[in-house]
Amino acid sequence: MTSPESSIARPAFPSPTVTIVEHQSGHWPRSPIDEEAEDDEKRIERYGADDPAEPQPKDLHEEILPVSFALKSPKVVPPAPFASQPVDPNQVTWDGPDDPLNPQNWSIRFKWWLTAVLSVMTVNTTCASSAPSSATLFIKHDLHTSTEVSYLVTSVFLIGYVFGPMFWGPGSELIGRRPIFIVTLTLYTLFYIGQAHAQNMTTLLVTRFLSGFFGCAPLTNGGGFMADIWDPINRGIATTVFAAACFLGPAIGPVVGGYITVSSLGWRWVFWVMMIFAGACTVLAFFCLPETYAPAILAAKAKRLRKLDPVGNKDVFAESERVQWSLKELLHRTILRPFKMLLVEPILLLITIYISVVYGVLYALFEAFPVIFIRTHGLSIPQDGLTFLGVGIGASIAMVINIYLLRPYPRLMKLWRGFPPAEIRLYGAMIGAPGLVVGALWLGWTGKYASVHWSAPAVSAILIGMSVVLIFISFLTYVVDTYLMYAASAFAANTMVRSAVAAAFPLFTVQMFENLGIDWAGTLIAGIALLLAPIPFLFFKYGAHIRSKSKFAPCIDLKIAKEIAQEKEAAEFKGEV
């Protein structure tokens, strides 16, 4: 079995061998790179992974060479956390590096419990997006609407996903994660009453939109929540589990919805069951989710100290209490900057296009599968819903593959002094990109013919689900590693665009599969996937150079590579002398 250095680091960055000598204290000698990394960590801690200031010009005018290194000794210690004291003695901070209030210091078991709670909440809200897809024909008949309008039951929920992130992301940075979760989940649950009792299509669509608007909070703040409690090494595995939950929900929805719809309960009970599930998640969040956002915790600590001693602690404050956000600044962070980045950052633009198409294909399946399995292969509505379990199985396989790909990451964190090249995140996408092409062709050409057993196209859903999740996880982690403190803005743009595209796909999917035929509709999807498939491979080869020209990408790994090259030259010169 190859070593982590040969299997991960070398393909993107051919490496000369360099000997790194540890400082006498056991840590790296302090350098401008260490100071810049510490500044980044402070900004991320203060602003929730989104620096409100515009990036400054980078000192990367010279050509960046692909430089890496392999250590002769595995004994490597990354830079020690910078433990500076606040200038103002009245400013509240953590009580040392082991402060139990700091979410980073919570036990591994408790962190996994919180990750599980967040994942269940995410399964609930994403399941709600697809559950009514099995009931569209019944909704059309009972509410006397057209077939095209009935498809909006899924689409308007996703349109809520477009607008919700503009409020819940910044809101969690102003008042904390917990209040946003509690308020949004409560309202998300209550709007199910309107869906279950709707007597016309307008009421159903409006309440569906509002449920999506409030229900997207776990998806929007999930990444920040993970960053709050997990260190960079363990965060990859936890985020993989969370991302798999994002796709497990849409796969479960049609199964639940299908069986309820054809039962004696009727389609309205799809919404009642979703409401019961949502209410349980709201109660779970209320009793089990503590505040995890560091500035909000420190602000609560400052208030508690002032309350305990109103006279002696009257001047005590938390840093977030001194930060005043104007409406202009909030609009800049939530709308203007994300779309500015989308226009000027080729990495973000291409990734957003790719993920939007992939996300759209996933939601297109909710309308395409009935055409394939009910009309062509004669399955019932509940049996059609069961075919979506293939997507869930594929998502689970993708989770296992991604966790395996993350195995060398702790070692790479040490080798690269805390900032490995972002391109090593692309291995999953390089597996999923061709897999999606094959999966779409497989679905189209086996689903076309009634003489082919229904299990053939059903199994293709496993490959499609695996490919979609691998692409999704790989690219989103690549965005995080590329933009660091600007990742929240990048995520905002990506989330809004992909949700809008996903909302549009169900509106024309049935017409596409009917007019083109199942075979050629699948071929069209495969052709688009094939056109986009080279993107992860191109970024793997040229991503470092593209990042070096970016205004928003800090490129700390490239600076570390240059510093290591300088250390090598200095060591060689010293040896010659």
RODO-2510 file (C-alpha; in nm, 4 decimals, decimal comma):
residues 577
     n   res          X          Y          Z
     1     m     0,0000     0,0000     0,0000
     2     t     0,1409     0,3403    -0,0935
     3     s     0,2260     0,5998     0,1644
     4     p     0,0060     0,9068     0,2174
     5     e     0,2726     1,1263     0,0630
     6     s     0,2857     0,9235    -0,2581
     7     s    -0,0880     0,8639    -0,2838
     8     i    -0,2133     1,2138    -0,2092
     9     a     0,0474     1,4866    -0,2127
    10     r     0,2629     1,3911    -0,5087
    11     p     0,0089     1,3689    -0,7916
    12     a    -0,0753     1,7395    -0,7651
    13     f     0,2606     1,8694    -0,6461
    14     p     0,5767     1,6756    -0,7494
    15     s     0,7971     1,6943    -0,4439
    16     p     1,1671     1,7353    -0,3812
    17     t     1,2805     1,5904    -0,0508
    18     v     1,3323     1,8481     0,2189
    19     t     1,4424     1,8031     0,5758
    20     i     1,2539     2,0252     0,8159
    21     v     1,4196     2,0940     1,1472
    22     e     1,1936     2,1517     1,4465
    23     h     1,2395     2,4497     1,6680
    24     q     1,3903     2,3866     2,0126
    25     s     1,0537     2,4550     2,1684
    26     g     0,9051     2,1678     1,9664
    27     h     0,7164     2,3950     1,7233
    28     w     0,7895     2,5459     1,3873
    29     p     0,9922     2,8701     1,3862
    30     r     0,7506     3,1597     1,3689
    31     s     0,7212     3,3074     1,0232
    32     p     0,4921     3,5425     0,8320
    33     i     0,2973     3,2337     0,7176
    34     d     0,2262     3,1372     1,0794
    35     e     0,1122     3,4904     1,1594
    36     e    -0,1130     3,5005     0,8536
    37     a    -0,2666     3,1649     0,9475
    38     e    -0,3343     3,2967     1,2984
    39     d    -0,4973     3,6083     1,1552
    40     d    -0,7206     3,3870     0,9405
    41     e    -0,8210     3,1792     1,2432
    42     k    -0,9086     3,4938     1,4386
    43     r    -1,1216     3,6288     1,1542
    44     i    -1,3000     3,2966     1,1155
    45     e    -1,3669     3,2786     1,4898
    46     r    -1,4968     3,6346     1,4993
    47     y    -1,6998     3,6507     1,1816
    48     g    -1,8134     3,2909     1,1351
    49     a    -1,5927     3,2092     0,8366
    50     d    -1,6808     3,5311     0,6584
    51     d    -1,4549     3,8337     0,6894
    52     p    -1,6610     4,1533     0,6448
    53     a    -1,3641     4,3364     0,4934
    54     e    -1,2698     4,3120     0,1276
    55     p    -0,9536     4,1105     0,0570
    56     q    -0,6273     4,2970     0,0181
    57     p    -0,4014     4,2520    -0,2862
    58     k    -0,1894     3,9378    -0,2500
    59     d     0,1866     3,9276    -0,2754
    60     l     0,1844     3,6525    -0,5355
    61     h     0,2863     3,8408    -0,8483
    62     e     0,5664     3,6012    -0,9378
    63     e     0,4882     3,2686    -1,0996
    64     i     0,3857     3,0010    -0,8488
    65     l     0,5713     2,6767    -0,9111
    66     p     0,4146     2,3450    -0,8082
    67     v     0,6341     2,2788    -0,5052
    68     s     0,5728     2,0114    -0,2435
    69     f     0,7855     1,8190    -0,0025
    70     a     0,8299     1,4833     0,1658
    71     l     0,9643     1,4709     0,5171
    72     k     1,2426     1,2325     0,6074
    73     s     1,1087     1,2207     0,9588
    74     p     0,7358     1,1787     1,0319
    75     k     0,7793     1,3684     1,3565
    76     v     0,6200     1,6946     1,2572
    77     v     0,4441     1,9424     1,4817
    78     p     0,2144     2,2066     1,3337
    79     p     0,2240     2,5661     1,4588
    80     a     0,1081     2,6090     1,8176
    81     p    -0,2225     2,7958     1,8563
    82     f    -0,1610     3,1639     1,9094
    83     a    -0,2565     3,2429     2,2688
    84     s    -0,2604     3,6212     2,2789
    85     q    -0,4426     3,8198     2,5458
    86     p    -0,6930     4,0880     2,4507
    87     v    -0,5644     4,4437     2,4624
    88     d    -0,8603     4,5529     2,6742
    89     p    -0,8641     4,3676     3,0106
    90     n    -1,2450     4,4019     3,0206
    91     q    -1,2890     4,1961     2,7054
    92     v    -1,4272     3,8493     2,7726
    93     t    -1,2375     3,5588     2,6164
    94     w    -1,1965     3,1881     2,6821
    95     d    -1,0559     3,0896     3,0197
    96     g    -0,7456     2,9320     2,8730
    97     p    -0,7071     2,6700     2,5993
    98     d    -0,9101     2,4086     2,7931
    99     d    -1,2127     2,6271     2,8677
   100     p    -1,5121     2,3851     2,8788
   101     l    -1,7361     2,6568     2,7324
   102     n    -1,5387     2,6432     2,4086
   103     p    -1,7202     2,4010     2,1725
   104     q    -1,3855     2,2866     2,0377
   105     n    -1,3120     2,1388     2,3825
   106     w    -1,6312     1,9351     2,4117
   107     s    -1,5952     1,5573     2,4203
   108     i    -1,5835     1,3594     2,0961
   109     r    -1,8906     1,1641     2,2041
   110     f    -2,0906     1,4825     2,2618
   111     k    -1,9760     1,6279     1,9279
   112     w    -2,0952     1,3165     1,7473
   113     w    -2,4267     1,3362     1,9307
   114     l    -2,4722     1,6958     1,8117
   115     t    -2,3708     1,5939     1,4596
   116     a    -2,6347     1,3193     1,4692
   117     v    -2,9028     1,5636     1,5885
   118     l    -2,8178     1,8090     1,3104
   119     s    -2,8179     1,5252     1,0551
   120     v    -3,1666     1,4110     1,1655
   121     m    -3,2916     1,7700     1,1338
   122     t    -3,1432     1,7841     0,7835
   123     v    -3,2985     1,4522     0,6828
   124     n    -3,6336     1,5920     0,7949
   125     t    -3,6180     1,9150     0,5943
   126     t    -3,4791     1,7511     0,2797
   127     c    -3,7273     1,4623     0,3053
   128     a    -4,0046     1,7232     0,3087
   129     s    -3,8832     1,8583    -0,0245
   130     s    -3,9529     1,5316    -0,2073
   131     a    -4,2216     1,3519    -0,0042
   132     p    -4,5228     1,5106    -0,1869
   133     s    -4,3766     1,4198    -0,5298
   134     s    -4,5549     1,0821    -0,5099
   135     a    -4,8872     1,2568    -0,4470
   136     t    -4,8897     1,5112    -0,7316
   137     l    -5,1562     1,3272    -0,9355
   138     f    -5,3877     1,3043    -0,6333
   139     i    -5,3254     1,6712    -0,5448
   140     k    -5,3996     1,7663    -0,9060
   141     h    -5,7320     1,5790    -0,8965
   142     d    -5,8518     1,6985    -0,5543
   143     l    -5,7492     2,0639    -0,5936
   144     h    -5,8595     2,0847    -0,9598
   145     t    -5,5357     2,2129    -1,1059
   146     s    -5,3225     2,1343    -1,4106
   147     t    -5,0436     1,8807    -1,4299
   148     e    -4,7802     2,1522    -1,4762
   149     v    -4,8988     2,3440    -1,1684
   150     s    -4,8947     2,0273    -0,9593
   151     y    -4,5187     1,9966    -1,0234
   152     l    -4,4751     2,3256    -0,8352
   153     v    -4,5414     2,1435    -0,5070
   154     t    -4,1744     2,0363    -0,5144
   155     s    -4,0361     2,3432    -0,6908
   156     v    -4,1739     2,6143    -0,4611
   157     f    -4,0270     2,4373    -0,1591
   158     l    -3,6846     2,4609    -0,3264
   159     i    -3,7449     2,8254    -0,4131
   160     g    -3,7691     2,8780    -0,0375
   161     y    -3,4170     2,7353    -0,0240
   162     v    -3,3077     3,0208    -0,2525
   163     f    -3,4185     3,3024    -0,0226
   164     g    -3,3788     3,1458     0,3219
   165     p    -2,9954     3,1467     0,3276
   166     m    -2,9943     3,5259     0,2862
   167     f    -3,1451     3,5519     0,6348
   168     w    -3,0453     3,2462     0,8356
   169     g    -2,6708     3,2552     0,7670
   170     p    -2,6172     3,6199     0,8699
   171     g    -2,8823     3,5812     1,1409
   172     s    -2,6860     3,3019     1,3068
   173     e    -2,3781     3,5269     1,3117
   174     l    -2,5750     3,8073     1,4765
   175     i    -2,7720     3,6203     1,7443
   176     g    -2,6226     3,2690     1,7394
   177     r    -2,7018     2,9308     1,5856
   178     r    -2,9443     2,8010     1,8509
   179     p    -3,2083     3,0802     1,8324
   180     i    -3,2142     3,0530     1,4518
   181     f    -3,2618     2,6760     1,4685
   182     i    -3,5411     2,6974     1,7262
   183     v    -3,7368     2,9792     1,5592
   184     t    -3,7072     2,8505     1,2028
   185     l    -3,7891     2,4889     1,2895
   186     t    -4,0944     2,5992     1,4877
   187     l    -4,2328     2,8055     1,1998
   188     y    -4,1374     2,5377     0,9473
   189     t    -4,3428     2,2886     1,1489
   190     l    -4,6455     2,5150     1,1903
   191     f    -4,6786     2,5860     0,8187
   192     y    -4,7526     2,2187     0,7626
   193     i    -5,0982     2,2867     0,9038
   194     g    -5,1712     2,5054     0,6019
   195     q    -5,0440     2,2355     0,3638
   196     a    -5,2497     1,9576     0,5237
   197     h    -5,5684     2,1693     0,5283
   198     a    -5,5189     2,3446     0,1913
   199     q    -5,8439     2,3696    -0,0068
   200     n    -5,6854     2,5289    -0,3122
   201     m    -5,3500     2,5259    -0,4885
   202     t    -5,2591     2,8807    -0,3867
   203     t    -5,2725     2,7982    -0,0165
   204     l    -5,0700     2,4812    -0,0689
   205     l    -4,7985     2,6544    -0,2724
   206     v    -4,7645     2,9537    -0,0401
   207     t    -4,7309     2,7364     0,2698
   208     r    -4,4901     2,5038     0,0858
   209     f    -4,2706     2,8020    -0,0022
   210     l    -4,2729     2,9252     0,3572
   211     s    -4,1841     2,5786     0,4874
   212     g    -3,8868     2,5696     0,2502
   213     f    -3,7899     2,9241     0,3462
   214     f    -3,7733     2,8379     0,7169
   215     g    -3,6773     2,4732     0,6783
   216     c    -3,3494     2,5419     0,4990
   217     a    -3,1828     2,6703     0,8190
   218     p    -3,0161     2,3361     0,9086
   219     l    -2,8756     2,3158     0,5550
   220     t    -2,7648     2,6788     0,5547
   221     n    -2,5958     2,6743     0,8946
   222     g    -2,4798     2,3130     0,8933
   223     g    -2,1326     2,3984     0,7668
   224     g    -2,0855     2,6708     1,0258
   225     f    -2,2165     2,4402     1,2973
   226     m    -1,9557     2,1782     1,2018
   227     a    -1,6804     2,4380     1,2033
   228     d    -1,7930     2,5526     1,5486
   229     i    -1,7423     2,2154     1,7171
   230     w    -1,4959     2,0148     1,5052
   231     d    -1,1254     2,0724     1,4455
   232     p    -1,0063     2,0724     1,0811
   233     i    -0,8792     1,7126     1,0932
   234     n    -1,2005     1,5517     1,2237
   235     r    -1,4325     1,7960     1,0520
   236     g    -1,3999     1,6167     0,7183
   237     i    -1,5551     1,2925     0,8436
   238     a    -1,8315     1,4713     1,0356
   239     t    -1,9141     1,6892     0,7357
   240     t    -1,9261     1,3799     0,5135
   241     v    -2,1887     1,2255     0,7419
   242     f    -2,3863     1,5507     0,7411
   243     a    -2,3677     1,5795     0,3605
   244     a    -2,4871     1,2203     0,3188
   245     a    -2,7867     1,3091     0,5364
   246     c    -2,8651     1,5960     0,2964
   247     f    -2,9163     1,3411     0,0187
   248     l    -3,0662     1,0638     0,2276
   249     g    -3,3720     1,2806     0,2996
   250     p    -3,4765     1,3306    -0,0648
   251     a    -3,4358     0,9555    -0,1220
   252     i    -3,6621     0,8647     0,1723
   253     g    -3,9325     1,1213     0,0906
   254     p    -4,0937     0,9466    -0,2098
   255     v    -4,0971     0,6134    -0,0247
   256     v    -4,2881     0,7588     0,2701
   257     g    -4,5102     0,9727     0,0494
   258     g    -4,5931     0,6874    -0,1876
   259     y    -4,7176     0,4474     0,0769
   260     i    -4,9168     0,7130     0,2637
   261     t    -5,0794     0,8464    -0,0543
   262     v    -5,2242     0,5148    -0,1688
   263     s    -5,3324     0,4132     0,1825
   264     s    -5,6682     0,4924     0,3379
   265     l    -5,5105     0,8028     0,4939
   266     g    -5,4778     0,9937     0,1660
   267     w    -5,2305     1,2516     0,0399
   268     r    -5,3017     1,5074     0,3141
   269     w    -5,1471     1,2725     0,5670
   270     v    -4,8159     1,3058     0,3860
   271     f    -4,8033     1,6569     0,5327
   272     w    -4,9353     1,5478     0,8720
   273     v    -4,6621     1,2827     0,9004
   274     m    -4,4003     1,5369     0,7914
   275     m    -4,5363     1,7753     1,0550
   276     i    -4,5060     1,5101     1,3273
   277     f    -4,1464     1,4414     1,2184
   278     a    -4,0710     1,8155     1,2063
   279     g    -4,2243     1,8696     1,5516
   280     a    -4,0105     1,5894     1,6953
   281     c    -3,6995     1,7511     1,5427
   282     t    -3,7972     2,0892     1,6872
   283     v    -3,8323     1,9406     2,0359
   284     l    -3,5011     1,7586     1,9897
   285     a    -3,3294     2,0824     1,8887
   286     f    -3,4821     2,2727     2,1808
   287     f    -3,3593     2,0288     2,4435
   288     c    -3,0415     1,8933     2,2843
   289     l    -2,8762     2,1668     2,0774
   290     p    -2,6658     2,4126     2,2804
   291     e    -2,5239     2,7327     2,1402
   292     t    -2,2080     2,6550     1,9410
   293     y    -2,1178     2,9902     1,7835
   294     a    -1,8172     3,1202     1,9764
   295     p    -1,9001     3,4955     1,9614
   296     a    -2,2548     3,4248     2,0863
   297     i    -2,1219     3,2108     2,3737
   298     l    -1,8759     3,4828     2,4779
   299     a    -2,1495     3,7476     2,4546
   300     a    -2,3703     3,5383     2,6858
   301     k    -2,0748     3,4989     2,9211
   302     a    -2,0239     3,8765     2,9315
   303     k    -2,3930     3,9326     3,0091
   304     r    -2,3781     3,6740     3,2852
   305     l    -2,0753     3,8412     3,4443
   306     r    -2,2407     4,1841     3,4335
   307     k    -2,5516     4,0386     3,5939
   308     l    -2,3519     3,8713     3,8733
   309     d    -2,1675     4,1929     3,9608
   310     p    -2,3377     4,4954     3,8051
   311     v    -2,0875     4,7369     3,9618
   312     g    -1,7555     4,5542     3,9355
   313     n    -1,8250     4,4094     3,5921
   314     k    -2,0117     4,7012     3,4377
   315     d    -1,7361     4,7510     3,1777
   316     v    -1,7049     4,3835     3,0853
   317     f    -1,7860     4,3161     2,7216
   318     a    -1,7543     4,0571     2,4468
   319     e    -1,6001     4,1514     2,1166
   320     s    -1,9178     4,0743     1,9220
   321     e    -2,1081     4,3293     2,1355
   322     r    -1,8866     4,6054     1,9951
   323     v    -1,9483     4,5043     1,6336
   324     q    -2,2340     4,6974     1,4785
   325     w    -2,3623     4,5759     1,1424
   326     s    -2,5412     4,8255     0,9207
   327     l    -2,8047     4,7207     0,6703
   328     k    -2,5619     4,8087     0,3917
   329     e    -2,2943     4,5795     0,5336
   330     l    -2,5416     4,2932     0,5769
   331     l    -2,6648     4,3301     0,2189
   332     h    -2,3061     4,3387     0,0987
   333     r    -2,2160     4,0185     0,2808
   334     t    -2,5327     3,8253     0,1975
   335     i    -2,6080     3,9310    -0,1608
   336     l    -2,3555     4,1627    -0,3252
   337     r    -2,0311     3,9869    -0,2361
   338     p    -2,1535     3,6316    -0,3131
   339     f    -2,2577     3,7281    -0,6636
   340     k    -1,9479     3,9415    -0,7120
   341     m    -1,7399     3,6351    -0,6308
   342     l    -1,9518     3,4298    -0,8701
   343     l    -1,8678     3,6717    -1,1512
   344     v    -1,4926     3,7122    -1,0893
   345     e    -1,3942     3,3695    -0,9531
   346     p    -1,3713     3,1033    -1,2286
   347     i    -1,3357     2,8238    -0,9722
   348     l    -1,6558     2,9230    -0,7938
   349     l    -1,8424     2,9831    -1,1207
   350     l    -1,7611     2,6443    -1,2746
   351     i    -1,8226     2,4562    -0,9492
   352     t    -2,1570     2,6330    -0,9042
   353     i    -2,2615     2,5421    -1,2592
   354     y    -2,1590     2,1790    -1,2071
   355     i    -2,3233     2,1386    -0,8652
   356     s    -2,6383     2,3138    -0,9881
   357     v    -2,6731     2,0659    -1,2739
   358     v    -2,6035     1,7719    -1,0418
   359     y    -2,8547     1,8993    -0,7853
   360     g    -3,1085     1,9574    -1,0600
   361     v    -3,0633     1,6028    -1,1906
   362     l    -3,1316     1,4684    -0,8420
   363     y    -3,4659     1,6512    -0,8188
   364     a    -3,5479     1,5688    -1,1800
   365     l    -3,5516     1,2023    -1,0804
   366     f    -3,8624     1,2633    -0,8674
   367     e    -4,0604     1,3321    -1,1847
   368     a    -3,8639     1,1021    -1,4177
   369     f    -3,8930     0,7857    -1,2092
   370     p    -4,2757     0,7673    -1,2370
   371     v    -4,2411     0,7896    -1,6157
   372     i    -3,9866     0,5071    -1,6149
   373     f    -4,1174     0,2746    -1,3468
   374     i    -4,4934     0,3369    -1,3386
   375     r    -4,5791     0,4039    -1,7039
   376     t    -4,3143     0,1862    -1,8696
   377     h    -4,2528    -0,0943    -1,6206
   378     g    -4,5947    -0,1037    -1,4554
   379     l    -4,4909    -0,0559    -1,0930
   380     s    -4,7300     0,0898    -0,8360
   381     i    -4,6767     0,4286    -0,6710
   382     p    -4,5315     0,2759    -0,3489
   383     q    -4,3027     0,0490    -0,5542
   384     d    -4,1889     0,3496    -0,7557
   385     g    -4,1049     0,5236    -0,4290
   386     l    -3,8906     0,2289    -0,3230
   387     t    -3,6697     0,2759    -0,6290
   388     f    -3,5487     0,6027    -0,4732
   389     l    -3,3806     0,3985    -0,2025
   390     g    -3,1095     0,3387    -0,4609
   391     v    -3,0146     0,7051    -0,4296
   392     g    -2,9900     0,6641    -0,0529
   393     i    -2,7757     0,3522    -0,0898
   394     g    -2,5516     0,5399    -0,3308
   395     a    -2,5222     0,8286    -0,0848
   396     s    -2,4142     0,5842     0,1863
   397     i    -2,1523     0,4311    -0,0445
   398     a    -2,0246     0,7789    -0,1285
   399     m    -1,9928     0,8543     0,2429
   400     v    -1,7767     0,5439     0,2934
   401     i    -1,5607     0,6279    -0,0097
   402     n    -1,5093     0,9855     0,1048
   403     i    -1,4156     0,8775     0,4576
   404     y    -1,1593     0,6414     0,3033
   405     l    -1,0195     0,9258     0,0918
   406     l    -0,9834     1,1345     0,4088
   407     r    -0,7626     0,8790     0,5838
   408     p    -0,4303     1,0476     0,4870
   409     y    -0,5617     1,3949     0,5745
   410     p    -0,4340     1,4160     0,9355
   411     r    -0,0828     1,3388     0,8122
   412     l    -0,1165     1,5910     0,5312
   413     m    -0,2253     1,8544     0,7828
   414     k     0,1076     1,8056     0,9566
   415     l     0,3080     1,7891     0,6362
   416     w     0,1548     2,1122     0,5108
   417     r     0,1609     2,2924     0,8459
   418     g    -0,2156     2,3036     0,8740
   419     f    -0,2968     2,4066     0,5154
   420     p    -0,2809     2,1176     0,2645
   421     p    -0,3402     2,2034    -0,1025
   422     a    -0,7106     2,2414    -0,1716
   423     e    -0,6798     2,0189    -0,4791
   424     i    -0,6476     1,7008    -0,2716
   425     r    -1,0218     1,7409    -0,2017
   426     l    -1,1000     1,6676    -0,5666
   427     y    -1,0470     1,2905    -0,5649
   428     g    -1,4141     1,2270    -0,4863
   429     a    -1,5317     1,4461    -0,7749
   430     m    -1,2914     1,2695    -1,0101
   431     i    -1,4644     0,9420    -0,9208
   432     g    -1,8171     1,0838    -0,9322
   433     a    -1,7844     1,2788    -1,2597
   434     p    -1,7542     0,9785    -1,4931
   435     g    -1,9861     0,7791    -1,2665
   436     l    -2,2705     1,0270    -1,3275
   437     v    -2,2270     0,9969    -1,7061
   438     v    -2,2457     0,6174    -1,6902
   439     g    -2,5371     0,6267    -1,4445
   440     a    -2,7467     0,8596    -1,6639
   441     l    -2,6880     0,6461    -1,9754
   442     w    -2,7647     0,3308    -1,7772
   443     l    -3,0923     0,4767    -1,6490
   444     g    -3,2050     0,6032    -1,9896
   445     w    -3,1313     0,3007    -2,2035
   446     t    -3,2455     0,0336    -1,9570
   447     g    -3,5506     0,2320    -1,8488
   448     k    -3,6686     0,2785    -2,2089
   449     y    -3,7753    -0,0804    -2,2700
   450     a    -4,0484    -0,2598    -2,0784
   451     s    -3,8842    -0,5892    -2,1765
   452     v    -3,5833    -0,5005    -1,9589
   453     h    -3,6446    -0,5912    -1,5959
   454     w    -3,7223    -0,2900    -1,3781
   455     s    -3,4306    -0,3722    -1,1492
   456     a    -3,1814    -0,2695    -1,4201
   457     p    -3,2731     0,1020    -1,4188
   458     a    -3,3367     0,0853    -1,0435
   459     v    -2,9775    -0,0225    -0,9787
   460     s    -2,8545     0,2732    -1,1864
   461     a    -2,9970     0,4979    -0,9125
   462     i    -2,7238     0,3660    -0,6815
   463     l    -2,4500     0,4827    -0,9190
   464     i    -2,6262     0,8160    -0,9755
   465     g    -2,6716     0,8744    -0,6008
   466     m    -2,3096     0,7822    -0,5273
   467     s    -2,1786     1,0095    -0,8032
   468     v    -2,3968     1,3049    -0,7052
   469     v    -2,2887     1,2906    -0,3403
   470     l    -1,9187     1,2437    -0,4235
   471     i    -1,9265     1,5463    -0,6543
   472     f    -2,1216     1,7507    -0,4013
   473     i    -1,8978     1,6756    -0,1008
   474     s    -1,5748     1,7041    -0,2973
   475     f    -1,6526     2,0396    -0,4534
   476     l    -1,7971     2,2005    -0,1422
   477     t    -1,4934     2,1036     0,0673
   478     y    -1,2744     2,2321    -0,2157
   479     v    -1,4563     2,5657    -0,1975
   480     v    -1,3968     2,5814     0,1798
   481     d    -1,0248     2,5074     0,1467
   482     t    -0,9914     2,7510    -0,1427
   483     y    -1,1651     3,0554     0,0044
   484     l    -1,1295     2,9984     0,3823
   485     m    -1,2704     3,3106     0,5513
   486     y    -1,4673     3,3973     0,2345
   487     a    -1,6190     3,0483     0,2125
   488     a    -1,9519     3,1626     0,3602
   489     s    -1,9978     3,4128     0,0767
   490     a    -1,9019     3,1462    -0,1767
   491     f    -2,1505     2,9052    -0,0170
   492     a    -2,4273     3,1641    -0,0267
   493     a    -2,3884     3,2133    -0,4022
   494     n    -2,3648     2,8398    -0,4629
   495     t    -2,6694     2,7596    -0,2475
   496     m    -2,8953     3,0190    -0,4075
   497     v    -2,8050     2,9244    -0,7652
   498     r    -2,8212     2,5471    -0,7190
   499     s    -3,1556     2,5690    -0,5359
   500     a    -3,3008     2,7816    -0,8154
   501     v    -3,1815     2,5329    -1,0779
   502     a    -3,3128     2,2378    -0,8758
   503     a    -3,6507     2,4139    -0,8486
   504     a    -3,6648     2,4508    -1,2271
   505     f    -3,5758     2,0929    -1,3232
   506     p    -3,9007     1,9216    -1,2073
   507     l    -4,1013     2,1679    -1,4169
   508     f    -3,9760     2,0324    -1,7499
   509     t    -3,8531     1,6822    -1,6660
   510     v    -4,1716     1,4944    -1,7580
   511     q    -4,2067     1,6827    -2,0871
   512     m    -3,8414     1,6098    -2,1678
   513     f    -3,8745     1,2371    -2,1005
   514     e    -4,2041     1,2180    -2,2931
   515     n    -4,0929     1,4178    -2,5987
   516     l    -3,7353     1,2935    -2,6300
   517     g    -3,8019     0,9460    -2,4998
   518     i    -3,6516     0,7944    -2,1890
   519     d    -3,3409     0,6814    -2,3775
   520     w    -3,2530     1,0155    -2,5348
   521     a    -3,3501     1,2165    -2,2280
   522     g    -3,1029     1,0062    -2,0300
   523     t    -2,8476     1,0581    -2,3080
   524     l    -2,8983     1,4348    -2,2919
   525     i    -2,8344     1,4360    -1,9172
   526     a    -2,5292     1,2147    -1,9702
   527     g    -2,4032     1,4494    -2,2439
   528     i    -2,4254     1,7503    -2,0129
   529     a    -2,2528     1,5511    -1,7379
   530     l    -1,9812     1,4487    -1,9852
   531     l    -1,9297     1,8114    -2,0860
   532     l    -1,8781     1,9082    -1,7190
   533     a    -1,6817     1,5964    -1,6198
   534     p    -1,3334     1,7404    -1,6997
   535     i    -1,3772     2,0211    -1,4435
   536     p    -1,2382     1,8357    -1,1371
   537     f    -0,9475     1,6991    -1,3436
   538     l    -0,8633     2,0454    -1,4786
   539     f    -0,8790     2,1980    -1,1306
   540     f    -0,6591     1,9179    -1,0001
   541     k    -0,3913     2,0113    -1,2525
   542     y    -0,4346     2,3879    -1,2836
   543     g    -0,6233     2,4808    -0,9672
   544     a    -0,3140     2,6011    -0,7791
   545     h    -0,2261     2,8408    -1,0606
   546     i    -0,5850     2,9674    -1,0868
   547     r    -0,6008     3,0212    -0,7104
   548     s    -0,2753     3,2195    -0,7204
   549     k    -0,4503     3,4763    -0,9429
   550     s    -0,7623     3,4963    -0,7264
   551     k    -0,8461     3,7999    -0,5176
   552     f    -1,0453     3,6000    -0,2629
   553     a    -0,8372     3,2805    -0,2287
   554     p    -0,5679     3,3249     0,0434
   555     c    -0,3491     3,0473    -0,1080
   556     i    -0,1658     2,9816     0,2173
   557     d    -0,0501     2,6418     0,0901
   558     l     0,1280     2,8087    -0,2012
   559     k     0,3062     3,0431     0,0367
   560     i     0,4019     2,7497     0,2557
   561     a     0,5407     2,5733    -0,0513
   562     k     0,7536     2,8771    -0,1324
   563     e     0,8727     2,9002     0,2259
   564     i     0,9682     2,5322     0,2240
   565     a     1,1605     2,5820    -0,1006
   566     q     1,3476     2,8689     0,0633
   567     e     1,4229     2,6513     0,3661
   568     k     1,5597     2,3842     0,1351
   569     e     1,7840     2,6333    -0,0419
   570     a     1,9038     2,7690     0,2928
   571     a     1,9731     2,4161     0,4202
   572     e     2,1661     2,3291     0,1023
   573     f     2,3638     2,6538     0,1218
   574     k     2,4439     2,5903     0,4875
   575     g     2,5589     2,2373     0,3993
   576     e     2,7867     2,3713     0,1284
   577     v     2,9377     2,6248     0,3660
***
